[in-house]
Amino acid sequence: MQQCPLFGWLAPLHNRAGATLQQLGSRIGLCTEPGFRAGADFLDLLVSVGCLAREGDGLGALYRNSEVANRYLVRGQPEYCGGILALNSDRSFPMFGYLPHALQHGEVPPEAFQRVPDILSTFGSDVGAAEFFAEGMTGASLGNFRLLAERFPFSRFASVGDLGGSAGCLACCVATRHLHMAATTYDLPPVHAAAERYVRSQGCEGRVQVVDYDFFSPDPVPAGHDVLTYGMVLHDWGLDKKILLLRKAYAALPPGGALIAIDHLVDDERRSSPIQLGMSLTMLLEFGRENAFDYSYKEFCEWARQVGFTSFELLCLVGTAKAAVAYK
Ligand SMILES: C[S@@+](CC[C@H](N)C(=O)[O-])C[C@H]1O[C@@H](n2cnc3c(N)ncnc32)[C@H](O)[C@@H]1O
């Protein structure tokens, strides 16, 4: 659960004119011994990708955050998305070492879960890990949920329930953009406190409710919403559970109600989806025995029709992310 302190330390609120390699080295623990060039290589790599700006050359050069870094990589900023990078670094990158085994044997080896804690225990029991995960998800999803709030016709609806809503990012985006909408974010108890904090930080207290709900429990999805959403949730599960989640949402919606699934949808022909299929393999590794996978819009429509939905729509979000909408 390491957060890189570099961008936070260089943030404008500290009023630093910039820092040399030597100063940054002692601050964030980079080796700066004479002749060891990797510290400078690392910082200049960050200059090359636009995360740092550098004034001058050589040992006297001053490094500052770029505008992009100040906006997205300083923890505590409203659009901070570094959480997903920390999550990838802690979980997805080490898990990818087990991909060859998973592809050869059809399962993730048990030792993988000694190295990286099983995601289901992260969701279900460990509050610290669940909150770290929630910060990562907010970083990954904020841009998508803002676009969803703009592009989906919420003006025709009254109430959204976001299932597996984590810190409440989707509910807050919709409630902020559409003042007439009631919004509830549902997730497991370990995320509850983080969600209450996030909702307060977005000024949405009183407008967004945080409710504990296990979507695999025998209890029906709470009624009263004419829009239900699964943000990056369906791809976490195998086919049977995907269909169960669709069925439960269908049962809870009124006629004319909408179910929205946000995921990185694979193209229907499966010929041009490197990011989405990489995501699918990540889900396989993260969810182990669940046999989780990403899917296409065509598959979504087939499954949704099977449980009773009658019409469908696709909205583009950020990059490869899409919102697949099914109407009851
Ligand atoms: C991949 S995250 C997506 C979070 C959020 N929707 C987003 O896109 O940023 C999956 C979420 O599902 C939640 N979850 C997992 N199992 C659940 C269950 N049985 N009932 C309710 N939520 C669950 C997790 O706690 C987690 O917040």
PDBQT file of the ligand as one rigid body, heavy atoms in Angstrom, charges set to zero:
ROOT
HETATM    1  C1  LIG A 401     -14.213  -3.160  -9.101  1.00  0.00    +0.000 C 
HETATM    2  S1  LIG A 401     -14.992  -2.371  -7.746  1.00  0.00    +0.000 S 
HETATM    3  C2  LIG A 401     -15.966  -1.140  -8.535  1.00  0.00    +0.000 C 
HETATM    4  C3  LIG A 401     -16.247   0.039  -7.672  1.00  0.00    +0.000 C 
HETATM    5  C4  LIG A 401     -17.046   1.172  -8.304  1.00  0.00    +0.000 C 
HETATM    6  N1  LIG A 401     -18.320   0.739  -8.801  1.00  0.00    +0.000 N 
HETATM    7  C5  LIG A 401     -16.239   1.849  -9.392  1.00  0.00    +0.000 C 
HETATM    8  O1  LIG A 401     -16.441   1.549 -10.574  1.00  0.00    +0.000 OA
HETATM    9  O2  LIG A 401     -15.376   2.661  -9.084  1.00  0.00    +0.000 OA
HETATM   10  C6  LIG A 401     -16.163  -3.569  -7.257  1.00  0.00    +0.000 C 
HETATM   11  C7  LIG A 401     -16.973  -3.155  -6.038  1.00  0.00    +0.000 C 
HETATM   12  O3  LIG A 401     -17.940  -4.186  -5.750  1.00  0.00    +0.000 OA
HETATM   13  C8  LIG A 401     -18.018  -4.326  -4.359  1.00  0.00    +0.000 C 
HETATM   14  N2  LIG A 401     -18.529  -5.662  -4.042  1.00  0.00    +0.000 N 
HETATM   15  C9  LIG A 401     -17.891  -6.838  -4.161  1.00  0.00    +0.000 A 
HETATM   16  N3  LIG A 401     -18.686  -7.841  -3.769  1.00  0.00    +0.000 NA
HETATM   17  C10 LIG A 401     -19.857  -7.268  -3.394  1.00  0.00    +0.000 A 
HETATM   18  C11 LIG A 401     -21.085  -7.786  -2.894  1.00  0.00    +0.000 A 
HETATM   19  N4  LIG A 401     -21.236  -9.102  -2.710  1.00  0.00    +0.000 N 
HETATM   20  N5  LIG A 401     -22.077  -6.924  -2.636  1.00  0.00    +0.000 NA
HETATM   21  C12 LIG A 401     -21.903  -5.586  -2.825  1.00  0.00    +0.000 A 
HETATM   22  N6  LIG A 401     -20.776  -5.028  -3.290  1.00  0.00    +0.000 NA
HETATM   23  C13 LIG A 401     -19.765  -5.871  -3.569  1.00  0.00    +0.000 A 
HETATM   24  C14 LIG A 401     -16.603  -4.121  -3.881  1.00  0.00    +0.000 C 
HETATM   25  O4  LIG A 401     -16.528  -3.812  -2.496  1.00  0.00    +0.000 OA
HETATM   26  C15 LIG A 401     -16.137  -2.981  -4.785  1.00  0.00    +0.000 C 
HETATM   27  O5  LIG A 401     -16.386  -1.733  -4.222  1.00  0.00    +0.000 OA
ENDROOT
TORSDOF 0
